Amino acid sequence: MNSVFSTIERIIETPYLEDSFEIGSVCFERDDELRAEFLLQFTAYDVVNYVYGVIYQLYWKEITKIESISILKIPYPVDATFFWQYSTIGKKIRSEHPIQEMEFISLHELNWESI
């Protein structure tokens, strides 16, 4: 397993699900109103959404001036609440303002750092 996913898995105490099409045990598990403590797993999509949330919260003023998002420091979440909060924010932003570079960069290529 990728170290980014395993690190997030350890921090948020929620298993990483590599196959995002597998069905979880909770009805409406991808419902936007489901509280984070009831989510049973996370996927790469959740991490991408988290990155979007972090980028727009930390770097929104400089985002048009930044040459590459791979140089930005992406903090690992401090806990599950932090992860799901930014993932939810990022999901909305991602649908409205996609970052073209995110389509071509691997999550493990980002500049991850501990908070």
C-alpha distances in whole Angstrom, upper triangle without the diagonal:
4,6,8,7,7,10,11,11,12,15,16,15,14,11,9,10,9,12,15,18,17,20,20,22,24,27,27,23,23,26,27,29,27,26,23,23,23,20,18,15,14,12,12,16,16,14,16,19,19,19,22,23,23,24,27,28,28,29,31,34,33,30,33,34,30,29,26,23,21,23,23,22,19,19,17,18,20,20,19,23,22,19,21,24,23,21,24,26,23,24,27,27,25,27,30,29,27,25,26,23,20,21,20,18,14,13,11,15,16,18,16,18,19,22
4,5,5,6,9,10,11,12,14,16,16,15,13,10,12,10,14,15,19,19,22,21,24,25,28,27,24,23,26,26,29,27,26,23,24,24,21,19,16,14,12,11,14,15,12,14,17,16,16,19,21,20,21,24,25,25,26,28,31,29,27,30,30,26,26,22,20,17,20,20,18,16,17,14,16,19,19,19,22,21,18,20,22,21,19,22,24,21,22,26,25,23,26,28,27,24,23,23,20,17,18,17,14,11,9,7,11,13,14,13,15,16,20
4,5,5,6,8,9,10,12,14,15,15,13,11,14,13,17,18,21,21,24,23,25,27,29,29,25,24,27,27,29,27,26,22,23,24,21,20,16,15,14,12,16,16,13,15,18,16,16,19,20,19,20,24,24,23,24,27,30,28,26,29,30,26,26,22,19,17,19,18,16,14,14,12,14,16,17,17,21,19,16,19,22,20,19,22,24,21,23,26,26,24,27,29,28,25,23,24,21,19,20,19,16,12,10,8,11,12,13,11,12,13,16
4,6,5,6,8,10,11,12,14,13,13,10,13,13,16,17,20,21,23,22,24,25,27,26,23,22,25,24,26,24,23,20,21,22,19,18,15,12,12,10,13,12,9,11,14,12,12,16,17,15,17,20,20,20,21,23,26,25,23,26,26,23,23,19,16,14,16,16,14,11,11,9,11,14,14,15,18,16,13,16,18,16,15,19,20,18,19,22,22,20,23,26,24,22,20,21,19,16,18,17,14,11,8,6,10,10,10,8,10,11,14
4,5,5,6,9,10,10,11,10,9,7,9,9,13,13,17,17,19,18,21,21,24,23,19,19,22,22,24,22,21,17,18,19,16,15,11,9,9,8,11,11,8,11,14,12,13,16,17,16,18,21,21,21,23,25,28,27,25,28,29,25,26,22,19,17,19,18,17,14,13,10,12,14,14,13,16,16,12,14,17,16,14,18,19,17,18,22,22,20,23,25,24,22,21,22,20,17,18,18,15,12,9,9,12,12,14,11,13,14,16
4,5,5,6,9,10,10,10,8,7,11,11,15,16,19,19,21,19,21,22,25,25,21,21,24,24,26,23,22,18,19,20,17,15,12,11,11,11,15,14,12,15,17,15,16,19,20,19,21,24,24,24,25,28,31,30,28,31,32,28,29,25,22,20,22,21,18,16,15,11,12,14,14,14,17,17,14,16,19,18,17,20,22,20,21,25,25,23,26,29,28,26,25,26,24,20,22,22,19,15,12,11,15,15,16,13,14,14,16
4,5,5,6,9,10,11,11,10,14,14,18,18,22,22,23,21,23,24,27,26,22,22,25,24,26,23,22,18,18,20,18,16,14,12,13,13,16,14,12,15,17,14,15,18,18,17,19,22,22,21,23,26,29,28,26,30,30,27,27,24,20,19,20,19,16,13,12,8,10,11,11,12,15,14,12,15,18,17,16,19,21,20,21,24,24,23,26,28,27,25,24,26,23,20,22,22,19,16,13,11,15,14,14,10,11,10,13
4,5,5,6,8,8,9,8,12,13,17,16,20,20,21,19,21,21,24,23,19,19,21,20,22,20,18,14,15,17,14,14,11,9,11,11,13,11,9,12,13,11,12,16,15,14,17,20,19,19,21,23,27,26,25,28,29,26,26,23,20,18,20,18,16,12,11,7,7,9,9,9,12,11,9,11,14,13,12,16,17,16,18,21,21,20,23,25,25,23,22,24,22,19,21,21,18,16,12,12,15,14,14,11,11,11,12
4,6,6,6,5,5,6,10,12,15,15,18,17,18,16,18,19,22,21,17,18,21,20,22,19,17,14,14,15,13,11,9,8,10,11,14,12,11,14,15,13,15,18,18,18,20,23,22,23,25,27,30,30,28,31,32,29,30,26,23,22,23,22,19,16,14,11,10,12,10,9,13,13,10,12,16,15,14,17,19,18,19,23,23,22,25,27,27,25,25,27,25,21,23,24,21,18,14,14,18,17,18,14,15,14,16
4,6,5,7,8,10,13,15,19,19,22,21,22,19,20,21,24,24,20,21,24,23,24,21,19,15,15,17,15,14,12,12,14,15,18,15,14,17,18,16,17,21,20,19,22,25,24,24,26,28,31,31,30,33,34,31,32,28,25,23,24,23,20,17,15,11,10,11,9,10,14,14,12,14,17,17,17,20,22,21,22,25,26,25,28,30,30,28,28,29,27,24,26,26,23,20,17,16,20,19,19,15,15,13,15
4,6,8,10,11,15,17,20,20,23,22,23,20,22,21,24,24,20,21,23,22,22,20,18,14,14,16,14,14,13,12,14,15,17,14,13,16,17,14,16,19,18,16,20,22,20,20,23,25,29,28,27,31,32,29,30,27,23,22,23,21,18,15,12,8,7,7,6,7,11,10,9,12,14,15,15,18,19,19,20,23,24,24,26,29,28,27,26,28,27,23,26,26,23,20,17,16,19,18,17,14,13,11,11
4,5,9,10,13,16,19,18,21,20,20,17,18,18,21,20,17,17,19,18,19,16,14,10,10,12,11,11,10,10,13,14,16,12,12,16,15,13,15,18,17,16,20,21,20,21,24,25,29,29,27,31,32,29,31,28,24,23,25,22,19,16,13,10,8,8,5,4,8,9,7,9,12,13,12,15,17,17,18,21,22,22,24,27,27,26,26,28,27,23,25,26,24,21,17,18,21,19,19,16,15,13,14
4,7,9,13,16,18,18,21,19,19,16,17,17,20,20,17,18,20,20,20,17,15,11,10,12,11,10,9,10,13,16,17,14,14,18,18,16,18,21,20,20,23,25,24,24,27,29,32,33,31,35,36,33,34,31,27,26,28,25,23,19,17,13,11,11,8,7,11,12,11,12,15,16,16,18,20,20,21,24,25,25,27,30,30,29,29,31,29,26,27,28,26,23,19,20,23,22,22,18,18,16,17
4,7,9,13,15,14,17,15,15,13,13,14,17,17,14,15,17,18,18,15,14,10,9,10,8,6,5,7,10,13,15,12,13,16,16,15,18,20,19,20,23,24,24,25,27,29,32,32,30,34,35,32,33,30,27,26,28,26,23,20,18,14,13,13,10,8,11,13,11,11,15,16,14,16,19,19,19,22,24,23,25,28,28,27,27,29,28,24,25,27,24,21,18,19,22,21,22,19,20,18,19
4,6,10,12,12,15,13,14,11,13,14,17,18,14,15,18,19,20,17,16,13,13,13,10,7,5,6,9,12,14,12,13,16,17,16,18,21,21,21,24,26,26,27,29,30,34,34,31,35,36,33,33,30,27,26,28,26,24,21,19,16,15,16,14,11,15,16,13,14,17,18,16,18,21,20,20,23,25,23,25,28,29,27,27,28,27,23,24,25,23,20,17,18,21,21,22,19,20,19,21
4,6,9,9,13,12,13,12,14,15,18,18,14,15,18,19,20,18,17,14,15,15,11,9,6,5,6,8,11,10,10,13,15,14,16,19,19,20,22,24,24,25,27,28,32,31,29,32,33,30,31,27,24,23,25,24,22,19,18,15,14,17,15,13,16,16,13,13,17,17,14,17,20,18,18,21,23,21,23,26,26,24,24,25,24,20,21,22,20,16,14,15,18,18,20,17,19,19,21
4,6,6,9,8,10,10,13,14,17,16,13,13,17,18,20,18,18,16,16,15,12,9,6,6,5,8,10,10,11,14,15,16,18,20,20,21,23,25,26,27,29,30,33,33,30,33,35,32,32,28,25,24,27,26,25,21,21,18,18,20,18,15,18,19,16,15,19,19,16,18,21,19,18,21,23,21,22,26,26,24,24,25,24,20,20,21,20,17,15,16,20,20,22,20,22,22,24
4,6,9,9,12,12,16,17,19,19,16,16,19,21,23,21,21,19,20,19,15,13,10,9,6,7,10,11,12,13,16,16,18,20,21,22,23,26,27,28,29,30,33,33,30,32,34,30,30,27,24,23,26,25,24,21,22,19,19,22,20,18,21,21,17,18,21,20,17,19,22,20,19,22,23,21,22,26,25,23,23,23,22,19,18,19,18,14,13,14,18,19,21,20,22,23,25
4,5,6,9,11,15,16,18,17,15,14,18,20,23,21,22,20,21,19,16,14,11,10,8,9,11,12,14,15,17,18,19,21,23,24,25,27,28,30,31,31,35,34,31,33,35,32,32,28,26,25,28,28,27,24,24,22,22,25,23,20,23,23,20,19,22,22,18,20,23,21,19,22,24,21,22,25,26,23,23,24,23,20,18,20,19,16,16,17,20,21,24,23,26,26,28
4,6,8,10,13,14,15,14,12,11,15,16,19,17,19,17,19,17,13,12,10,8,6,8,8,10,12,13,14,16,18,19,20,22,23,24,26,28,28,29,32,32,29,31,33,31,31,27,25,24,28,27,26,23,23,21,21,24,22,19,21,21,18,16,20,19,15,17,20,18,15,19,20,18,18,22,23,20,21,22,22,18,17,19,19,16,16,18,21,21,24,23,25,26,27
4,6,9,13,14,14,14,12,11,15,17,20,18,20,19,21,18,15,14,12,11,10,11,11,13,15,16,17,19,21,22,23,25,26,27,29,31,32,32,35,35,32,34,36,34,34,30,28,28,31,30,30,26,27,25,24,27,25,22,24,24,21,19,22,22,18,19,22,20,18,21,23,20,20,23,25,22,24,24,24,21,19,21,22,20,19,21,24,25,28,26,29,30,31
4,6,10,12,13,13,11,12,15,18,20,18,20,19,19,17,14,12,10,11,10,13,13,14,17,18,19,20,23,24,25,27,28,29,31,32,34,34,38,37,34,37,39,36,36,33,30,30,33,32,31,28,28,25,24,27,24,21,23,24,21,20,23,23,20,20,24,22,20,23,25,23,23,26,28,25,27,27,27,24,23,24,24,22,21,23,26,26,29,27,30,30,31
4,7,9,9,10,9,10,13,16,18,16,18,17,18,15,12,11,10,12,12,15,15,15,18,20,20,21,24,25,25,27,29,30,31,33,34,34,38,39,36,38,40,38,38,35,32,32,35,34,33,29,29,26,25,27,24,21,22,24,21,19,22,23,20,20,23,23,20,23,25,23,23,27,28,27,28,29,29,26,25,27,27,25,23,25,28,29,31,29,31,31,32
4,6,8,9,7,9,12,15,16,13,15,14,14,11,9,7,8,10,11,15,15,15,17,20,19,20,23,24,24,26,29,29,30,32,34,34,38,38,35,38,40,38,38,35,32,32,35,33,32,28,27,25,23,24,21,18,20,22,19,17,20,21,18,19,22,22,20,22,25,24,24,27,29,27,29,30,30,27,26,28,28,25,23,25,28,28,30,28,30,29,30
4,7,9,8,11,13,16,17,13,15,14,14,10,9,8,10,13,15,18,18,17,20,23,22,23,26,27,26,28,31,32,32,34,36,36,40,41,38,41,43,41,42,38,35,35,38,36,34,30,30,26,24,26,22,19,20,23,21,18,22,23,20,20,24,24,22,25,28,26,26,30,32,30,32,33,34,30,30,32,31,29,27,28,32,31,33,31,32,31,32
4,6,5,9,10,13,13,10,12,12,12,8,8,8,10,13,15,19,18,17,20,22,21,21,25,25,25,27,30,30,30,32,34,34,38,39,37,39,42,40,41,38,34,35,37,35,34,30,29,26,24,25,21,17,18,21,19,16,19,21,19,18,22,22,20,22,25,25,25,28,30,29,31,33,33,29,29,32,31,29,27,29,32,31,33,30,32,31,31
4,5,8,9,12,12,10,12,14,14,10,10,11,13,15,17,20,19,18,21,23,21,23,26,26,25,28,31,30,30,33,35,35,38,40,37,39,42,40,41,39,35,36,39,36,35,31,31,28,26,27,24,20,20,23,21,18,20,22,20,18,22,23,20,22,25,24,24,27,29,29,31,33,34,30,30,33,32,30,28,31,34,33,35,32,34,33,33
4,5,5,9,9,8,11,12,14,10,10,11,13,14,15,18,17,15,19,20,18,20,23,23,22,25,28,27,27,30,32,31,35,36,34,36,39,37,39,36,33,34,36,34,33,29,29,27,24,26,23,19,19,21,19,16,18,20,17,15,19,19,17,18,22,21,20,23,26,25,28,30,31,27,27,30,30,28,26,29,32,31,33,31,32,32,32
4,6,9,9,7,9,10,11,8,6,8,9,10,12,15,14,12,16,18,16,17,21,21,20,23,25,25,25,28,30,30,33,34,32,34,37,35,36,33,30,31,33,31,30,26,25,23,21,22,19,16,16,18,16,13,15,17,14,13,17,18,15,17,20,20,19,23,25,24,26,28,29,25,25,28,27,25,23,26,29,28,30,27,29,28,28
4,6,9,7,10,10,13,11,8,10,10,10,11,14,11,10,14,15,13,15,18,18,17,20,22,22,23,26,27,27,30,31,29,31,34,32,33,30,27,28,31,28,28,24,24,22,20,22,19,16,16,17,15,12,14,15,12,11,14,14,12,14,17,16,16,19,21,20,23,24,25,22,22,25,25,23,21,24,27,25,28,26,27,27,27
4,5,5,9,11,13,11,10,13,13,13,14,17,14,13,17,17,15,16,20,19,18,21,23,23,23,26,28,27,30,32,29,32,35,33,35,32,29,30,33,30,29,26,26,24,21,23,21,17,16,18,16,13,14,16,13,11,14,15,12,13,17,17,16,19,21,21,24,26,27,24,24,27,27,26,24,27,29,28,30,28,29,29,29
4,6,8,10,13,12,11,14,15,14,15,17,14,12,15,16,13,14,18,16,15,18,20,19,19,23,25,23,27,29,26,29,32,30,32,30,27,28,30,28,27,24,23,22,19,21,19,16,14,16,14,10,11,13,11,8,11,12,10,10,14,14,14,16,19,19,22,24,26,22,23,26,26,25,23,26,28,26,28,26,27,27,26
4,6,9,12,11,11,15,16,16,18,20,17,15,18,19,16,17,20,19,17,20,23,22,21,24,26,25,29,31,29,31,34,33,35,33,29,31,33,30,29,26,25,23,20,22,19,16,14,16,15,11,12,14,13,10,13,15,13,13,17,18,17,19,22,23,25,28,29,26,27,30,29,28,26,29,31,29,30,28,29,28,27
4,6,8,7,8,11,13,13,16,18,16,14,17,19,16,16,20,20,18,21,24,23,22,25,28,27,31,32,30,33,36,34,36,33,30,31,33,30,29,25,24,22,19,20,17,14,12,15,14,10,12,14,13,11,14,16,14,15,19,19,19,21,24,24,26,29,30,26,27,30,29,28,25,28,30,28,30,27,28,27,26
4,6,6,7,11,13,13,16,19,17,14,17,19,16,16,19,20,17,19,23,22,21,24,27,26,30,31,30,33,35,34,36,33,29,30,32,29,27,24,22,20,17,17,14,11,9,12,12,9,10,13,12,11,14,16,15,16,19,20,21,23,25,25,27,30,30,27,28,31,29,28,25,27,30,28,29,26,26,25,24
4,5,5,9,10,10,14,16,15,12,14,17,14,13,17,18,16,17,21,21,20,22,25,25,28,30,28,31,33,32,33,31,27,28,29,26,24,21,19,17,14,14,11,7,7,10,9,6,8,11,10,10,13,15,14,16,19,19,20,23,24,24,25,28,28,25,26,28,27,25,22,24,27,24,25,22,23,21,20
4,6,8,10,12,15,18,18,15,17,19,18,16,20,21,19,20,24,24,23,25,28,28,32,33,31,35,37,35,36,34,30,30,32,29,27,23,21,18,15,15,11,8,8,12,11,9,11,14,14,14,17,18,18,20,22,23,24,26,28,28,29,31,31,28,29,31,30,27,24,26,29,27,27,24,24,22,22
4,6,9,11,15,18,18,15,17,20,18,18,21,22,21,22,26,26,25,27,30,30,34,35,33,36,38,36,38,35,31,32,34,31,29,25,24,21,18,18,14,11,11,15,14,11,14,16,15,14,18,19,18,20,23,23,24,27,28,28,29,32,32,28,29,32,30,28,25,27,30,28,29,26,27,25,25
4,6,8,11,14,14,11,14,17,15,15,19,20,19,20,23,24,23,25,28,28,32,33,31,34,36,34,35,32,28,29,31,28,27,23,21,19,16,17,14,10,11,14,12,9,13,15,13,13,16,17,16,18,21,21,21,24,26,25,26,29,29,25,26,28,27,24,21,23,26,25,26,24,24,23,23
4,7,11,14,15,12,15,18,17,17,20,22,21,22,25,26,26,28,30,31,34,35,33,36,38,35,36,33,30,29,32,29,28,24,22,19,17,18,15,11,13,16,14,12,16,17,15,16,19,19,18,21,24,23,24,27,28,27,28,30,30,26,26,28,27,24,21,23,26,25,27,24,25,24,24
4,7,11,12,10,12,15,15,14,17,19,19,20,23,24,24,26,28,29,32,33,30,33,35,32,33,30,26,26,28,26,25,21,20,17,15,17,14,11,14,15,12,11,15,16,13,15,18,18,16,20,22,21,22,25,26,24,25,27,26,22,23,25,23,20,18,19,23,22,24,21,22,21,22
4,7,8,6,8,11,11,11,14,16,16,17,19,21,21,23,24,25,29,29,27,30,31,29,29,26,23,22,25,23,22,18,17,15,13,16,13,10,13,14,10,9,13,13,10,12,15,14,13,17,19,17,19,22,22,21,21,23,22,19,19,21,20,17,14,16,19,19,20,18,20,19,20
4,5,5,7,9,10,11,13,15,15,17,19,20,21,23,24,25,28,28,25,28,30,27,27,24,21,20,23,22,21,17,18,15,15,18,16,14,16,16,12,12,15,14,11,13,16,14,13,17,18,16,17,21,21,19,19,20,20,16,16,18,17,14,12,14,17,17,19,17,20,20,22
4,5,5,6,9,10,11,12,14,15,16,18,20,21,22,23,26,25,23,25,27,24,24,20,17,17,20,19,18,15,16,14,15,18,17,15,17,16,13,13,16,14,11,14,16,13,12,16,16,14,16,19,19,16,16,17,16,12,13,14,13,10,8,11,14,14,16,15,18,19,21
4,5,5,6,8,10,11,12,14,15,17,18,20,20,21,24,24,21,23,26,23,23,20,17,18,21,19,19,16,17,16,15,19,18,16,17,16,12,12,14,12,9,11,13,10,9,12,13,11,12,16,16,13,14,15,15,12,12,14,13,12,10,14,16,15,18,17,19,21,22
4,5,5,6,9,10,10,12,14,15,16,18,19,20,24,24,21,24,26,23,24,21,18,18,21,19,18,14,15,13,12,16,14,12,13,12,9,8,11,9,6,8,11,9,8,12,13,11,13,16,16,15,16,18,17,14,15,17,16,14,11,14,17,15,17,16,18,18,19
4,5,5,6,9,10,10,12,14,15,16,17,18,22,22,19,22,24,21,22,18,15,15,17,16,15,11,12,10,10,14,13,12,14,12,8,9,12,9,7,10,12,9,10,13,14,12,15,17,17,15,15,16,15,12,13,15,13,11,8,11,13,12,14,12,14,15,16
4,5,5,6,9,10,11,12,14,15,16,16,20,19,17,19,21,18,19,16,13,13,16,14,14,11,13,12,13,17,17,15,16,14,11,12,13,10,8,11,11,8,8,12,11,9,12,14,13,11,11,13,12,8,10,12,11,10,7,11,12,11,14,13,16,17,18
4,5,5,6,9,10,11,12,14,15,15,19,19,16,19,21,19,20,18,14,16,18,16,16,12,14,13,13,16,16,14,14,12,10,9,10,7,5,7,8,4,5,8,8,7,10,12,12,10,11,14,14,10,12,15,14,13,11,14,16,14,16,15,17,18,18
4,5,5,6,9,10,10,12,14,14,18,18,16,19,21,19,20,18,14,15,17,14,13,10,10,10,9,12,12,11,12,9,6,7,8,5,4,7,8,6,8,11,10,10,13,15,14,13,13,16,15,12,15,17,15,14,11,14,15,12,14,12,14,15,15
4,5,5,6,9,10,10,11,12,16,16,13,16,18,15,17,14,10,11,13,10,10,7,9,9,10,14,15,14,15,12,10,11,11,8,7,11,10,7,10,12,11,10,13,15,13,12,11,13,12,9,13,14,12,12,9,12,12,9,11,10,12,14,14
4,5,5,6,8,10,10,10,14,14,11,14,16,14,16,14,10,12,14,12,12,10,12,13,13,17,17,16,16,13,11,12,12,8,8,10,8,5,7,9,7,6,10,11,9,9,8,12,12,9,12,14,13,14,11,15,15,12,14,13,16,17,17
4,6,5,6,8,10,10,14,14,12,16,18,16,19,16,13,15,16,13,13,10,11,12,11,14,15,14,13,11,9,10,8,5,6,8,5,4,7,9,7,8,12,12,11,11,12,15,15,13,16,18,16,17,14,17,17,14,15,14,16,16,16
4,6,5,6,8,9,13,13,12,15,17,15,17,15,11,13,14,10,9,7,8,10,10,12,14,14,14,10,9,11,10,6,8,11,9,7,11,12,11,11,15,15,14,14,13,16,15,13,17,18,16,16,13,16,16,12,12,11,12,13,12
4,6,5,5,7,10,10,8,12,13,11,13,12,8,11,11,8,9,7,10,12,13,16,18,18,17,14,13,15,13,10,11,13,11,9,12,13,10,11,14,14,12,12,10,14,13,11,15,16,14,15,13,16,15,11,12,12,13,15,15
4,6,5,4,8,9,8,11,13,12,15,14,11,14,15,11,12,11,13,15,15,18,19,19,18,15,14,15,13,10,11,12,9,8,11,11,8,10,13,12,10,11,11,14,14,13,16,18,17,18,16,19,18,15,15,16,17,18,17
4,6,6,9,11,10,14,15,15,18,17,14,16,16,12,12,11,12,14,13,15,17,17,16,12,13,14,11,9,11,12,9,9,13,13,10,13,16,15,13,15,14,18,18,16,20,22,20,21,18,20,20,16,16,16,16,17,15
4,6,8,9,9,13,14,13,16,15,12,14,13,10,9,9,10,13,13,15,18,19,17,14,14,16,14,11,14,15,12,12,16,16,13,15,18,18,16,16,15,18,18,17,20,21,19,20,18,19,19,15,14,14,14,15,13
4,6,5,6,9,10,9,12,12,10,13,12,8,10,10,12,16,16,19,21,22,21,17,17,19,17,14,16,17,14,13,16,16,13,15,18,17,14,15,13,16,15,15,19,20,18,19,18,19,18,15,14,15,15,17,16
4,6,5,8,10,10,14,14,12,15,15,12,13,13,15,18,18,21,23,23,22,18,18,19,17,14,16,17,13,12,15,15,11,13,16,14,11,13,12,16,16,16,19,20,19,21,19,22,21,17,17,18,19,20,19
4,6,8,9,10,14,15,14,17,16,13,15,16,18,21,21,24,26,26,25,21,22,23,20,17,20,20,17,16,19,18,15,17,19,17,14,16,15,18,18,18,22,23,22,24,22,24,23,19,19,20,21,23,21
4,6,5,6,10,11,11,14,13,11,13,15,17,20,22,24,26,27,26,23,22,24,22,19,20,22,18,17,20,20,16,17,20,18,15,16,14,16,16,17,20,21,20,22,21,22,20,17,17,19,19,22,21
4,5,5,9,9,9,12,12,10,13,14,17,20,21,23,26,26,25,22,21,22,20,17,18,19,16,14,17,17,13,14,17,15,11,12,10,12,12,13,16,17,16,19,18,20,18,15,16,18,19,22,21
4,6,8,10,11,14,14,13,16,17,20,23,24,27,29,30,29,25,25,26,24,20,21,22,19,17,20,19,15,15,18,15,12,13,10,12,12,14,17,18,18,21,20,23,20,18,18,21,22,25,25
4,6,9,10,13,12,12,15,17,20,23,25,28,30,31,30,27,26,28,26,22,24,25,22,20,22,22,18,19,21,19,15,16,13,14,14,16,19,19,18,21,21,23,20,18,18,20,22,25,24
4,6,7,10,9,9,12,14,17,21,23,25,28,29,28,25,24,26,24,21,22,23,21,18,21,21,18,17,20,19,15,15,12,13,11,13,16,16,15,18,18,19,16,14,14,17,19,22,22
4,7,9,8,10,14,16,19,22,24,27,30,30,30,27,26,27,27,23,23,25,23,20,23,23,20,19,22,21,17,16,12,12,10,13,15,14,14,17,17,18,15,14,14,17,20,23,24
4,5,6,8,11,13,17,19,22,25,27,28,28,25,23,25,24,21,21,23,21,18,20,22,18,17,20,20,16,14,10,10,8,10,13,11,10,13,14,15,11,10,11,14,17,20,21
4,5,5,9,9,13,16,18,21,23,24,24,21,19,21,21,17,17,20,18,15,17,19,16,14,18,18,14,13,9,10,7,8,11,11,9,11,11,12,10,7,9,11,14,17,18
4,6,8,9,13,15,18,21,23,24,25,21,19,22,22,18,18,21,20,17,19,21,18,17,20,21,18,15,12,12,9,9,12,11,8,9,9,10,7,5,6,9,12,16,18
4,6,9,12,15,18,21,24,25,26,22,21,23,23,19,20,23,21,19,22,23,20,19,23,23,19,18,14,15,12,13,16,15,12,13,12,12,9,7,6,10,12,15,17
4,6,9,13,15,18,21,22,22,19,18,20,20,16,17,20,18,16,19,20,18,17,21,21,18,17,13,15,13,12,16,16,13,14,12,13,11,7,6,8,10,13,14
4,6,9,12,15,18,19,20,16,16,19,18,15,16,20,18,16,19,21,19,19,22,23,20,19,16,18,16,15,18,18,15,15,12,12,11,8,5,6,6,10,10
4,7,9,12,15,16,17,13,12,15,15,12,13,16,15,13,16,18,16,16,20,21,18,17,15,17,15,13,17,17,14,13,10,11,11,7,6,5,6,8,9
4,6,8,11,13,14,11,10,14,14,11,13,16,15,14,17,20,18,18,22,23,21,20,18,21,19,17,20,20,17,16,13,13,13,10,8,6,5,5,6
4,6,9,11,12,9,8,12,13,11,12,16,16,15,17,20,19,19,22,24,22,21,20,22,20,17,20,21,18,16,12,12,14,11,10,6,6,5,6
4,5,7,9,6,5,9,10,9,10,13,14,14,16,18,18,19,22,23,22,22,21,24,22,19,22,23,20,18,14,15,17,14,14,10,9,8,7
4,7,8,6,7,11,11,11,13,16,16,17,19,21,21,22,25,26,26,25,24,27,26,23,26,27,24,22,18,18,20,18,16,13,11,8,7
4,6,5,6,9,10,11,12,14,16,17,18,21,21,22,25,26,26,26,25,28,27,24,26,28,25,23,19,19,22,19,19,15,14,12,11
4,5,5,6,8,10,10,12,14,15,16,19,20,20,22,24,25,24,25,27,26,23,25,27,24,22,19,20,22,20,20,17,16,14,14
4,5,5,6,9,10,11,12,14,15,17,18,20,22,23,24,24,24,27,27,24,26,28,26,24,21,22,24,22,22,18,18,16,15
4,6,5,6,8,10,11,12,14,16,17,18,20,22,21,22,22,25,24,21,24,26,23,22,18,20,22,19,18,15,15,13,12
4,6,5,6,9,10,10,12,15,15,16,18,20,20,19,20,23,22,18,21,23,20,19,15,17,19,16,17,14,14,13,12
4,5,5,6,9,10,10,13,14,15,17,19,19,19,20,23,23,19,21,24,22,20,17,19,21,19,20,17,18,17,16
4,5,5,6,9,10,11,13,14,16,17,18,19,20,23,23,20,22,25,23,22,19,21,23,20,20,18,18,17,16
4,5,5,6,8,10,10,12,14,15,15,16,16,19,19,16,19,21,20,19,16,18,20,17,17,15,16,16,15
4,5,5,6,9,10,10,12,14,15,14,15,18,18,15,17,19,18,17,14,17,19,16,18,16,17,17,17
4,5,5,7,9,10,11,13,14,15,16,20,20,17,19,22,21,20,18,21,22,20,21,19,21,20,20
4,6,6,6,9,10,11,12,13,15,18,19,16,18,21,20,20,18,21,22,19,20,19,20,20,19
4,5,5,6,9,10,10,10,11,15,15,12,15,18,17,17,15,18,19,16,18,17,18,19,19
4,6,5,6,9,10,10,12,15,16,13,15,18,17,18,16,19,20,18,20,19,21,22,22
4,5,5,7,9,10,13,16,18,15,17,20,20,21,19,22,23,21,23,22,24,25,24
4,5,5,6,7,10,13,15,13,15,18,18,19,18,21,21,19,20,20,22,23,23
4,5,5,5,8,10,12,10,11,15,15,16,15,19,19,17,19,19,22,23,23
4,6,6,10,12,15,13,13,17,18,19,18,22,22,21,23,23,26,27,27
4,6,10,12,15,14,15,18,19,21,20,24,24,22,24,24,27,28,28
4,6,9,12,11,13,16,17,19,18,22,21,19,21,22,24,26,26
4,6,9,8,9,12,13,15,15,19,18,17,19,20,23,25,26
4,6,6,7,10,11,13,13,17,15,14,16,18,21,23,24
4,5,6,8,9,13,14,17,15,15,18,19,23,26,27
4,5,5,6,10,11,14,12,11,14,17,20,23,24
4,5,5,8,9,12,11,10,13,15,18,21,22
4,6,8,10,13,12,13,16,18,21,24,26
4,7,10,12,10,12,15,17,21,24,26
4,6,8,7,8,12,13,17,20,22
4,5,5,7,11,12,16,19,21
4,5,6,9,9,13,15,18
4,5,8,8,12,14,17
4,7,8,12,15,18
4,6,9,13,15
4,7,10,13
4,7,10
4,6
4
